[in-house]
Amino acid sequence: MLEGVNVALGVSGSIAAVKVVELAHELRRHGASVRGVMTESARGIVHPWAVEFATENDVVTEITGRVEHVELCGRDGWADVLLVAPATANTVGKIAGAVDDTPVTTCATTALGADVPVVVAPAMHEPMYDHPGVLDAIDRVESWGVRFVDPRLEEGKAKIATEEAIVTDVARATTEQTLAGRRVVVTAGATAEPIDPVRVLTNRSSGRTGREVARACYVRGADVTLVHDGGDVPYADVESVETSAEMLDAVLDAADGADALVSAAAISDYTVDAAAEKLRSGDARTLELEPTPKLIDTVREAHPDLAIVGFKAETSGDDEAMVAAARGILDRANLSFVVANDASVMGEARTRTLFVRADDVAEFSGSKTALGERVAEALAAEL
């Protein structure tokens, strides 16, 4: 997601600076090269040697005759993006006022003047975050095109955003916005059909592929709605659902005004009439399964012009059978393309899939993160 991206990581004097080692590792895990820049206050919280260890690069702790701010963030500088994480109220205010009395704020002024993307992850006590002057400073800096990664408001503190959220917004700031202005609906995970108040029929889907597709679409500039069986994510508006009927209703609502649907969820094919009370165990029991409506077919009927991407999981392990099954749904629902995969990869970090179109089949093998990126790229080409 950040392969080949150079990140200048500005660290200011919030206690959240203790997170910078993990953040630097996460940026590098996604392919970025990282160089640290620290304020004097930050050096009182985390030692520059720790940042040097995490980045495997020297750390800028003062501006010298080497004009490090220009070397890093000038028009021909090393950095593709300046990430200020954590950013204190003091640092945000200084960036808004072009006050250059720390290495971090000097890099920020230079980056803004050189049109280098800037991403800011605030961290401070909640009353400071709510101060009118701080809010005005954030609004002003945002008006210049700076991306703010919203903090987590917990325990009276505006805690720094998760590493996932920060990395994702850095990726959005440095990736070509091929889906800018598009609204994309993504389904993910399993659905569950109640048998009684405590038991359900479900499947082994982890939802990881769908979440990675949603994140990749967000990185490329899309406004994303994620319909799934989990909680909130930092890169999409979330509709949490349990049953196939709830997922269908949520998708039909979200599809109004959308440009595309990526149906990656493993939706229950059957449901049952749930018992009002818990069924007693120990007795033989027969369940009458009723087929559920096909989500893709229902959405296609309601939205004839919507671009739809389907996923088709098979257990045969045979490529020809997978392609045949994918082409069946491709033709039936007039899909843009279908991603066919072996159901044995459910829950795994890596996968092998076939991208199936009417006259073309392309193989993909790799991580589910990379698969999400490939799906988003293909969708952007379709749109």
C-alpha positions as CSV (number, residue, x, y, z in Angstrom):
1,M,0.0,0.0,0.0
2,L,3.0,2.3,0.6
3,E,5.5,0.6,-1.6
4,G,8.3,3.1,-2.6
5,V,6.8,6.0,-0.5
6,N,9.2,8.1,1.5
7,V,7.6,9.3,4.8
8,A,9.1,12.1,6.9
9,L,7.7,11.3,10.4
10,G,7.4,14.4,12.6
11,V,7.1,13.6,16.3
12,S,6.0,16.3,18.8
13,G,5.8,16.3,22.6
14,S,2.6,14.4,23.3
15,I,2.8,11.3,25.5
16,A,1.5,9.5,22.5
17,A,5.0,9.8,21.1
18,V,5.6,6.5,22.9
19,K,3.6,5.0,20.0
20,V,6.0,6.2,17.3
21,V,8.2,3.0,17.2
22,E,5.2,0.9,16.4
23,L,3.9,3.4,13.9
24,A,7.2,3.5,12.1
25,H,7.3,-0.2,12.0
26,E,3.7,-0.3,10.5
27,L,4.6,2.3,7.9
28,R,7.6,0.2,6.8
29,R,5.6,-3.0,6.9
30,H,3.4,-1.5,4.2
31,G,6.5,-0.7,2.1
32,A,7.4,2.9,3.1
33,S,10.8,4.3,3.9
34,V,10.7,6.5,7.0
35,R,12.9,9.3,8.4
36,G,12.2,10.8,11.8
37,V,12.0,14.5,12.8
38,M,11.6,15.3,16.5
39,T,10.9,18.4,18.6
40,E,12.8,18.9,21.8
41,S,9.7,18.1,23.8
42,A,9.3,14.8,22.0
43,R,12.9,13.9,22.8
44,G,12.0,14.1,26.5
45,I,9.4,11.4,26.0
46,V,11.0,9.0,23.5
47,H,14.8,8.8,22.8
48,P,15.9,9.6,19.3
49,W,17.8,6.3,19.3
50,A,14.4,4.5,19.5
51,V,13.2,6.4,16.4
52,E,16.5,5.7,14.7
53,F,16.1,2.0,15.5
54,A,12.5,1.9,14.2
55,T,13.3,3.7,11.0
56,E,16.8,2.6,10.3
57,N,17.7,6.2,9.4
58,D,19.3,9.1,11.2
59,V,16.8,11.3,13.1
60,V,16.6,15.1,12.6
61,T,16.6,16.8,16.1
62,E,17.7,20.3,15.0
63,I,17.9,22.3,11.8
64,T,21.6,22.9,11.0
65,G,23.5,24.3,8.0
66,R,22.4,21.2,6.1
67,V,18.9,22.8,5.9
68,E,17.4,19.5,6.8
69,H,13.8,20.8,6.4
70,V,14.6,21.6,2.7
71,E,16.4,18.3,2.2
72,L,13.4,16.4,3.5
73,C,10.4,18.5,2.5
74,G,11.5,20.9,-0.2
75,R,10.4,20.9,-3.8
76,D,13.1,18.4,-4.7
77,G,13.3,16.9,-1.2
78,W,13.4,13.3,-0.1
79,A,9.9,13.0,1.3
80,D,6.7,12.1,-0.6
81,V,4.6,13.0,2.4
82,L,5.1,14.6,5.8
83,L,3.3,12.8,8.6
84,V,3.0,14.7,12.0
85,A,2.1,12.0,14.5
86,P,1.5,12.8,17.3
87,A,0.6,16.4,16.8
88,T,0.1,18.5,20.0
89,A,-2.3,21.5,20.2
90,N,0.9,23.6,20.3
91,T,2.2,22.1,17.1
92,V,-1.1,22.4,15.2
93,G,-1.3,26.0,16.2
94,K,2.2,26.7,15.0
95,I,1.6,25.0,11.7
96,A,-1.5,27.2,11.2
97,G,0.6,30.3,12.0
98,A,3.7,29.3,10.1
99,V,5.7,29.5,13.3
100,D,9.0,27.7,12.7
101,D,10.6,27.2,16.0
102,T,10.9,23.4,16.0
103,P,12.3,21.0,13.4
104,V,8.7,19.6,12.9
105,T,7.0,22.9,12.3
106,T,9.8,24.1,10.1
107,C,9.4,20.9,8.0
108,A,5.6,21.5,7.9
109,T,6.0,25.1,6.6
110,T,8.4,23.9,4.0
111,A,6.2,21.0,2.9
112,L,3.1,23.2,2.6
113,G,5.1,25.7,0.5
114,A,6.5,22.9,-1.7
115,D,3.1,21.2,-2.2
116,V,4.3,18.1,-0.4
117,P,1.3,16.3,1.1
118,V,0.9,16.7,4.8
119,V,-1.0,14.3,7.2
120,V,-1.6,15.2,10.8
121,A,-2.6,12.9,13.7
122,P,-3.5,15.0,16.7
123,A,-3.1,13.8,20.3
124,M,-3.9,15.8,23.4
125,H,-6.4,16.1,26.3
126,E,-9.9,16.5,25.1
127,P,-10.5,20.0,26.5
128,M,-7.4,21.1,24.5
129,Y,-8.9,19.5,21.4
130,D,-12.1,21.3,22.0
131,H,-10.5,24.7,22.5
132,P,-11.9,27.2,19.9
133,G,-8.4,28.3,18.9
134,V,-7.3,24.7,18.3
135,L,-10.4,24.0,16.3
136,D,-9.9,27.1,14.2
137,A,-6.3,26.1,13.6
138,I,-7.4,22.7,12.4
139,D,-10.0,24.2,10.1
140,R,-7.5,26.6,8.7
141,V,-4.8,23.9,8.1
142,E,-7.4,21.6,6.6
143,S,-8.4,24.4,4.1
144,W,-4.8,24.2,2.8
145,G,-5.3,20.5,1.9
146,V,-3.8,19.0,5.0
147,R,-5.4,15.7,6.0
148,F,-6.3,15.2,9.7
149,V,-6.6,11.7,11.0
150,D,-9.3,12.0,13.7
151,P,-8.3,11.1,17.2
152,R,-10.1,8.6,19.4
153,L,-12.1,10.4,22.1
154,E,-11.7,8.2,25.1
155,E,-11.3,8.8,28.9
156,G,-11.3,12.6,28.5
157,K,-8.5,12.4,26.0
158,A,-8.2,12.9,22.2
159,K,-6.0,9.8,21.8
160,I,-3.9,9.4,18.7
161,A,-5.7,7.4,15.9
162,T,-4.9,3.8,15.4
163,E,-1.9,2.8,13.4
164,E,-4.2,1.3,10.8
165,A,-6.1,4.7,10.4
166,I,-2.9,6.7,10.1
167,V,-1.3,4.4,7.6
168,T,-4.4,4.3,5.5
169,D,-4.6,8.1,5.4
170,V,-0.9,8.4,4.5
171,A,-1.7,6.0,1.7
172,R,-4.6,8.1,0.5
173,A,-2.4,11.2,0.5
174,T,0.2,9.5,-1.7
175,T,-1.9,7.4,-4.1
176,E,-3.4,8.5,-7.4
177,Q,-7.1,9.3,-6.7
178,T,-8.5,7.1,-9.5
179,L,-11.8,6.8,-7.5
180,A,-12.2,10.4,-6.4
181,G,-15.8,11.5,-6.4
182,R,-17.1,7.9,-6.6
183,R,-19.3,6.3,-4.0
184,V,-18.6,2.6,-3.6
185,V,-20.6,0.1,-1.5
186,V,-18.7,-3.0,-0.3
187,T,-20.1,-6.0,1.5
188,A,-17.8,-8.2,3.7
189,G,-17.9,-11.1,6.2
190,A,-20.4,-13.7,7.0
191,T,-24.1,-13.4,7.7
192,A,-25.8,-15.4,10.4
193,E,-29.4,-16.9,10.3
194,P,-30.9,-17.4,13.8
195,I,-32.2,-20.8,14.6
196,D,-33.4,-19.8,18.1
197,P,-32.4,-16.9,20.4
198,V,-28.9,-18.4,21.0
199,R,-28.0,-20.4,17.9
200,V,-27.3,-19.4,14.3
201,L,-26.4,-20.9,10.9
202,T,-23.3,-19.1,9.5
203,N,-20.0,-19.7,7.7
204,R,-16.3,-19.4,8.1
205,S,-15.8,-16.0,6.3
206,S,-13.5,-13.6,8.3
207,G,-14.5,-10.6,6.2
208,R,-10.9,-9.7,5.7
209,T,-11.0,-9.6,1.9
210,G,-14.0,-7.2,1.8
211,R,-12.5,-4.9,4.4
212,E,-9.3,-4.8,2.3
213,V,-11.3,-3.9,-0.8
214,A,-13.1,-1.2,1.1
215,R,-9.8,0.3,2.4
216,A,-8.2,0.1,-1.1
217,C,-11.2,2.0,-2.6
218,Y,-10.9,4.7,0.2
219,V,-7.2,5.0,-0.5
220,R,-7.9,5.7,-4.1
221,G,-10.3,8.6,-3.1
222,A,-13.7,6.9,-3.0
223,D,-16.4,7.5,-0.4
224,V,-17.0,4.0,0.9
225,T,-19.9,2.4,2.7
226,L,-19.0,-1.0,4.2
227,V,-21.9,-3.4,5.0
228,H,-20.6,-6.2,7.2
229,D,-20.9,-8.2,10.4
230,G,-18.3,-6.2,12.3
231,G,-17.8,-2.8,14.0
232,D,-16.5,0.6,12.8
233,V,-13.4,1.0,10.6
234,P,-11.6,4.3,10.0
235,Y,-12.0,4.3,6.2
236,A,-15.7,3.8,5.6
237,D,-19.2,4.5,6.8
238,V,-20.3,1.3,8.4
239,E,-23.7,-0.5,8.3
240,S,-23.5,-3.4,10.7
241,V,-25.8,-6.3,9.9
242,E,-26.3,-9.9,11.0
243,T,-28.7,-11.7,8.7
244,S,-28.8,-11.9,4.9
245,A,-32.1,-10.0,4.9
246,E,-30.5,-7.1,6.9
247,M,-27.6,-7.1,4.5
248,L,-29.8,-7.0,1.5
249,D,-31.9,-4.1,2.9
250,A,-28.7,-2.1,3.9
251,V,-27.2,-2.6,0.4
252,L,-30.3,-1.6,-1.4
253,D,-30.4,1.6,0.7
254,A,-26.7,2.3,0.2
255,A,-26.8,1.6,-3.5
256,D,-29.1,4.7,-4.1
257,G,-26.7,7.2,-5.6
258,A,-23.7,4.8,-5.5
259,D,-21.4,4.3,-8.5
260,A,-20.4,0.7,-7.7
261,L,-21.1,-2.3,-5.5
262,V,-18.4,-4.9,-4.6
263,S,-20.2,-7.9,-3.2
264,A,-17.4,-9.7,-1.2
265,A,-19.5,-11.0,1.7
266,A,-20.3,-14.7,2.2
267,I,-24.1,-14.3,2.3
268,S,-26.2,-17.1,3.7
269,D,-27.9,-19.1,1.0
270,Y,-30.5,-20.5,3.3
271,T,-32.5,-19.2,6.3
272,V,-34.9,-20.8,8.8
273,D,-37.9,-19.8,10.8
274,A,-36.3,-19.1,14.2
275,A,-37.9,-20.6,17.3
276,A,-39.0,-18.1,19.9
277,E,-37.4,-20.0,22.7
278,K,-34.1,-21.9,23.0
279,L,-34.4,-25.4,21.4
280,R,-33.7,-28.1,23.9
281,S,-30.5,-30.1,23.2
282,G,-30.1,-33.9,23.0
283,D,-33.0,-34.6,20.6
284,A,-32.7,-35.3,16.9
285,R,-34.0,-32.3,15.0
286,T,-34.7,-31.4,11.4
287,L,-34.5,-27.8,10.1
288,E,-36.4,-26.7,7.1
289,L,-34.1,-24.5,5.1
290,E,-35.5,-21.8,2.9
291,P,-33.4,-20.2,0.1
292,T,-32.6,-16.5,0.6
293,P,-32.9,-13.9,-2.2
294,K,-29.7,-13.5,-4.3
295,L,-28.3,-10.1,-3.3
296,I,-26.6,-9.4,-6.6
297,D,-29.7,-10.3,-8.6
298,T,-32.0,-8.1,-6.4
299,V,-29.6,-5.1,-6.6
300,R,-29.2,-5.5,-10.3
301,E,-33.0,-5.5,-10.8
302,A,-33.2,-2.3,-8.7
303,H,-30.2,-0.6,-10.3
304,P,-29.7,-1.7,-13.9
305,D,-26.8,0.7,-14.5
306,L,-24.8,0.1,-11.4
307,A,-21.3,-1.3,-11.8
308,I,-21.2,-4.5,-9.7
309,V,-18.3,-6.8,-8.9
310,G,-19.0,-10.3,-7.6
311,F,-17.1,-12.8,-5.6
312,K,-17.6,-16.5,-6.2
313,A,-16.1,-19.1,-3.8
314,E,-15.9,-22.8,-4.8
315,T,-14.7,-25.9,-3.1
316,S,-13.6,-28.0,-6.1
317,G,-10.1,-26.5,-6.4
318,D,-10.5,-26.8,-10.1
319,D,-9.8,-23.7,-12.2
320,E,-12.1,-24.6,-15.0
321,A,-15.0,-25.2,-12.6
322,M,-14.3,-21.9,-10.8
323,V,-14.3,-20.0,-14.1
324,A,-17.5,-21.7,-15.3
325,A,-19.3,-20.8,-12.0
326,A,-18.0,-17.3,-12.1
327,R,-19.1,-16.8,-15.8
328,G,-22.6,-18.1,-14.8
329,I,-23.1,-15.3,-12.3
330,L,-21.3,-12.8,-14.6
331,D,-23.8,-13.3,-17.4
332,R,-26.8,-13.7,-15.2
333,A,-26.4,-10.4,-13.4
334,N,-24.4,-8.5,-16.0
335,L,-21.5,-7.9,-13.7
336,S,-18.3,-5.9,-14.4
337,F,-16.1,-8.9,-13.4
338,V,-16.1,-11.7,-10.9
339,V,-13.3,-12.7,-8.5
340,A,-13.4,-16.5,-8.2
341,N,-11.5,-18.2,-5.4
342,D,-11.2,-21.5,-3.6
343,A,-13.2,-21.5,-0.3
344,S,-10.3,-23.1,1.5
345,V,-8.6,-19.6,1.8
346,M,-11.4,-18.3,4.2
347,G,-9.7,-16.9,7.2
348,E,-6.2,-17.0,5.7
349,A,-4.0,-13.9,5.2
350,R,-3.0,-15.0,1.6
351,T,-5.2,-16.0,-1.3
352,R,-5.2,-17.1,-4.9
353,T,-8.0,-15.9,-7.2
354,L,-9.1,-15.7,-10.8
355,F,-10.4,-12.4,-12.2
356,V,-13.1,-13.5,-14.6
357,R,-14.5,-11.4,-17.4
358,A,-16.6,-12.5,-20.4
359,D,-13.5,-13.0,-22.6
360,D,-10.6,-12.9,-20.2
361,V,-9.3,-14.7,-17.1
362,A,-6.4,-13.3,-15.0
363,E,-4.8,-15.0,-12.1
364,F,-3.8,-13.3,-8.8
365,S,-1.8,-14.7,-6.0
366,G,-0.7,-12.8,-2.9
367,S,-2.0,-11.2,0.3
368,K,-5.6,-10.1,0.8
369,T,-4.3,-6.6,1.2
370,A,-2.8,-6.8,-2.3
371,L,-6.0,-8.4,-3.6
372,G,-8.0,-5.5,-2.3
373,E,-5.7,-3.1,-4.2
374,R,-6.1,-5.2,-7.4
375,V,-9.9,-5.1,-7.1
376,A,-9.9,-1.3,-6.5
377,E,-7.6,-0.8,-9.5
378,A,-9.8,-3.0,-11.7
379,L,-13.0,-1.2,-10.5
380,A,-11.4,2.2,-11.2
381,A,-10.7,1.1,-14.8
382,E,-14.3,-0.1,-15.2
383,L,-15.7,3.2,-14.0
